[in-house]
Amino acid sequence: MNWLQAKDSCIFNKKHLVVMETEREWEFVKNTLQGRRAVPYSEWHIGLYMNEITGKWTWINCKPLTIGKWQPYKPDKDSWYALMAKEWPPGSHGSFNSINRHVHRGWICEEETGMT
């Protein structure tokens, strides 16, 4: 699925694409991915996108990106959405890659827990 389809799939299941606002959340997702495989690239759609109004990368819960986990030379200026890679480039577990609208990958949904 592309990013928009993945977002809609999560919503259909009363969830949303994963958001990582803290290092702790990022570490949890990164470590969980190390035991998973997504065909063909081991990359997953996450809830991070380029906000057209502000021109900044924003989580789908409208919070700004506060952790810098981009792959080298990313994000691209012509990209709209983000993926999280299992290990790309080699040795950089859990880095973010910027992509265009039509890239098909796996995706990660999460539920709101109501916990703070």
C-alpha positions as CSV (number, residue, x, y, z in Angstrom):
1,M,0.0,0.0,0.0
2,N,1.0,3.6,-0.4
3,W,1.1,6.0,2.5
4,L,-2.5,7.3,2.0
5,Q,-3.8,3.7,1.7
6,A,-1.9,2.7,4.8
7,K,-3.3,5.7,6.8
8,D,-6.8,4.7,5.7
9,S,-6.3,1.1,6.6
10,C,-5.3,2.1,10.1
11,I,-8.3,4.4,10.4
12,F,-10.6,1.6,9.2
13,N,-9.3,-0.5,12.1
14,K,-9.8,2.4,14.6
15,K,-6.0,3.1,14.8
16,H,-3.6,5.5,13.2
17,L,-0.1,5.3,11.7
18,V,2.5,5.1,14.4
19,V,3.8,8.4,15.9
20,M,7.1,8.6,17.7
21,E,7.4,11.9,19.6
22,T,10.2,10.8,22.0
23,E,13.4,8.9,21.9
24,R,11.8,6.2,24.1
25,E,9.0,5.7,21.6
26,W,11.4,5.6,18.7
27,E,13.6,3.0,20.5
28,F,10.6,0.8,21.2
29,V,9.5,0.8,17.5
30,K,13.0,0.4,16.2
31,N,13.7,-2.5,18.5
32,T,10.4,-4.2,17.6
33,L,11.2,-3.9,13.9
34,Q,14.5,-5.7,14.2
35,G,12.6,-9.0,14.5
36,R,10.3,-8.3,11.5
37,R,10.6,-8.3,7.8
38,A,8.5,-6.3,5.3
39,V,8.8,-7.4,1.7
40,P,10.6,-6.2,-0.3
41,Y,12.6,-3.6,1.5
42,S,12.0,-3.9,5.3
43,E,10.6,-0.4,5.4
44,W,7.3,0.7,6.9
45,H,5.0,3.7,6.5
46,I,4.8,5.8,9.7
47,G,2.6,8.7,10.6
48,L,5.0,11.4,9.5
49,Y,4.3,13.7,6.5
50,M,5.3,17.1,5.0
51,N,2.7,19.6,6.1
52,E,1.9,21.7,3.0
53,I,0.8,24.7,5.0
54,T,3.7,25.0,7.4
55,G,6.4,23.3,5.1
56,K,7.5,21.2,8.1
57,W,7.5,17.5,8.8
58,T,4.6,16.8,11.1
59,W,3.1,13.7,12.8
60,I,-0.5,12.8,12.0
61,N,-1.5,13.9,15.4
62,C,-0.4,17.5,14.4
63,K,2.7,17.5,16.6
64,P,6.0,18.6,15.1
65,L,8.9,16.3,14.4
66,T,11.2,16.6,17.4
67,I,13.6,13.7,16.9
68,G,16.1,13.7,14.0
69,K,16.3,10.1,12.7
70,W,16.7,10.8,9.0
71,Q,18.9,8.8,6.7
72,P,21.9,10.7,5.3
73,Y,20.8,13.4,2.7
74,K,17.1,13.1,3.8
75,P,14.5,14.3,3.8
76,D,14.2,15.1,0.1
77,K,12.6,18.4,-0.8
78,D,10.2,16.8,-3.2
79,S,9.0,14.1,-0.7
80,W,5.7,14.1,1.1
81,Y,5.8,11.1,3.4
82,A,8.1,9.1,5.6
83,L,9.1,5.5,6.1
84,M,11.0,3.8,8.9
85,A,13.7,1.4,7.8
86,K,14.7,-1.7,9.6
87,E,18.4,-1.1,8.7
88,W,19.2,1.4,6.0
89,P,21.8,2.5,5.4
90,P,23.5,-0.5,7.0
91,G,24.2,0.1,10.7
92,S,21.6,2.8,11.1
93,H,18.7,0.8,12.5
94,G,15.3,2.6,12.5
95,S,16.2,5.6,10.4
96,F,13.6,7.6,8.5
97,N,13.4,7.9,4.7
98,S,11.4,10.5,2.8
99,I,9.3,9.2,-0.1
100,N,6.9,10.4,-2.7
101,R,3.2,9.6,-2.8
102,H,3.3,6.3,-4.7
103,V,5.8,4.1,-2.8
104,H,4.2,0.9,-1.7
105,R,5.5,-0.6,1.6
106,G,4.3,-2.2,4.8
107,W,2.9,0.0,7.5
108,I,2.7,0.3,11.3
109,C,-0.6,1.2,13.1
110,E,-1.0,2.0,16.7
111,E,-3.9,2.4,19.1
112,E,-4.5,5.3,21.5
113,T,-4.1,3.9,25.0
114,G,-5.4,6.9,26.9
115,M,-2.3,6.8,29.1
116,T,-0.1,9.8,29.6
